[in-house]
Amino acid sequence: MLRRFVDFIATAVRQAVPIGGIFGLGWQPATAIAVYWLESVLLAGIAVAACFQLRRRTSAAAIAQSRAAGDLAHAEALQAAQHASRTAGVNPHDVLLFHGSSLAVFGVFFAAILLMLARKGGLAEAFDLAELRHGATTMAIVVASGFALEQLMVPEPGVSAVQSRVNACLGRWSLLWLLGFGGTAMLAFTDRPQRFFQLFAVLKLTWEVWGALARVFGWTSLQDGERARVG
């Protein structure tokens, strides 16, 4: 329960970055989308690292080492975790390939959309690179701090914790996919760029708040539900 609470706090702080940037510092909506994409990349990287950590901890060599040391109970626990990880969708290479390639595609796609809006006058003002650097730096610090805190509390997360992290990344992937598909359709049919950013705000609020509450209270989150549907 404590880990879930820490996860909820970390998620809330990450939400505060774009919210505070938009309403407190006057960020452009385009900056918020760019920072969200960066946040997704960082969290996917952490998920991949957690998958590699789990695989190393439950490897055949680690199991053999425990048996050689006479700790048969620990060896059996590692073997059970190894079996569970094989059916949990936490293969590090698969996670890296899927999220690395898809997030790269999303990044190029959204950059093209924002460039198109800027050229057509759909953005209220020119894209502010200094604002993006500040937002990206702040988000990186927040994500790194949250990860460090989780590592301090749970240095060796189990299969369910790693799976939950991967599921959350899949939920964010779904949000970006819906934004790309639905947002582009809205631009084509309404020719109103603000609809694109409004859709992002609605999707982000729904996905992130529900997902955070689900992890605290044990509900079925949108992230987990989406993964179960895809899987």
N, C-alpha and C positions, 0 to 999 in steps of 0.2 A: 504493500500500500504506500509505503514511503517513496519507493521508486516512481510510482504513478504520480504521486503528488509533485515530486521534483520535475517529472516530465511535463506536468501541467504548468508549473511555474515557468519552465524554460520556454514552453510554447507561448505562454502569455507575454513573456518578455520579447520574444521574436515578433509577435503581433504588434507590440508597442512601437517597434522601430518604424515600420511604414506609416502606422497611424499617427505617431508623433511627428514624423517627417511631413506628412501631408497637412495635418491640421495645426501643428505647432511651428513648423519651419517653412510651410508653403511649398512643399515638393510638388513637382509635376506628376501627374498620374503615370506618365511613361517611366519616370524614375522608380516608382513603386513596383511596376511590373518587372523592370530590370533587376531590382534588388530581390524580388521574389524568386526570379530565375536563378540568381546567384545563390540564394538561400537553399534552393532545391539542389543545386550542384554540390554545395558543401555537405548537406545532409545525406545525399546519395553517397558521397565519398566516405562519410563516417559509417554509413551502413555497410559499404563494401569492406572497410577496415574491420568492422565487427564480425562480418562473415569470415574473413581470413583468420581473425583471432580465434573464433569458435572452431574452425576447421583444424587449426594448429593444435588447439587444446584437446581436441577429440581425435587426433590422428592415430593411426596404427602404432606409430613409434611411441606416442605418449601412453597408449594403453599397455604396450609391451614393457615400457619403463616402469609403470606402476606394478605390473605383475612381477617383474624382476625384483622390485623392492619389497615384495611380499604384501603389498596393499591391494588385496583382491577386491575388496569392496569398492575402492576408488576406481579400479580398473573396470569393474562391471558398470559403475555409474557413467564412466567415460564412454563405454561401448554403447550404453543405452542412449546417451546424448548423441553419439555419432549416428546411430540408426534414426533417431528423431530428426536430426538435421538434414538427412538425405531426403526426407519426405516433406520438409517444411519450406522448401523453396528458397534456401539461403546459400546456395552454391555461389561462392564469391565471384567466379568468372562469369557466370550467367548474369548475376546482378550488375556487375561492372559493364558487361557488353550491352545489356538492355538499357540501363539508365544512362551510361556514358554516351552511347550513340544517339538515343532519343533526345536527351537534353541538349546535345550539340545541334540536332536538327531544330528543336524548338528555339534555341538561341538565335540561329540564323533566320528562322522564319519570323520571329517577333521583331528582330532588328530590321528586317525588310519591311514589315508592316509599319513600324514607327517611322522609318525613312520615307515610306510612301505618304504617310499622313503629314509629315513635316513638309514635304515638297508640295502637297496639295493644300497646305494651309490648315490642316486639320488639328494641328497643335497650337495652343494659345500663344506659345513662345518657343524660341529655339531651345533645343535640348541642352541642358546644363550638365556638362561633364564634371565640373567641380562638385555639383550636387550629387551626382552618381558616385563619385569617388568617396565622398563623405558617407553616403548611405551604405555603400559596399563595405567600407572599412568598419563601420559600426556593426553591421550584420555579421561580418566575419568574427568580430570580437565576441559578440553575443553567442553565436553558435559554438565557438571554441570554448567559451566559458561554461556553457551548458554541458558540453561533452566532457570537459575536465571534471566538473562536479559529479556527473554520472559515473565516470571512471573511478573517482575517489570513493563513492558510495558502493558501487558494484563493479569492482575491477574485472570480474570474470562473469559477464552476463550469460544466462542460460539460453537454450534454444528459443524459448517463447519470447524472451526479451529481444533477441536478435531478429526473430521473425516479425515482431511488432514494428521494429524500426524499418525493416524492408517493406512491410505493408504500408507504413506511413508514406514512404517514398513513392509507392505505386499510387496512393491516393493523390499525391501532389502531381504525379504524371497525368492522372486522369483529369485533374483540374486544368493543367496546361493544354491537354488535348481538347477539352471542351471549350476553352477560351479560344484556341486556334480555330476550331471548326465553327463554333457558334458565333464567336466574335467576328470572324471574317464574313460569315453569312449576314450578320447584322449590318456590317459596313456596306455590303453589296446591295442590300435591300432598302436600307434607310438612309445611306449616305450621311450618317451623323456619327462622327468619330467618338463623341462622348459616350455613345452606347457601348462601344468596345471597352472603355474603362469602367463603366458602370457594371457591365457583366463581370469583369474581373473582380470588382469589389464584392459583388453578391456571392460569387463562387468562393472566393477566399474566406469570407465570413462564415459561410455555411460549412465548408470543408474543415477549416481549422478549429473553429469553436466546437462543433459537434465532435470532431475527432479527439480533441483534448478532454472534453467531458466524458467521452466514451472510455478513454483509457483510465480515467480516475475512478469511475463508477462501474466499470466492467461491462458497459453496453457494447453492442456490435457497432463499431465505428464505420463511417463511410469508407475509410481506407481499407479496413478488413473485409467489409462486405464487397467492395469492388474487386479485391484480390480473389475472394472466393468465387465471384462470378466469372472472372477471367480464367482462373485456374480450373 
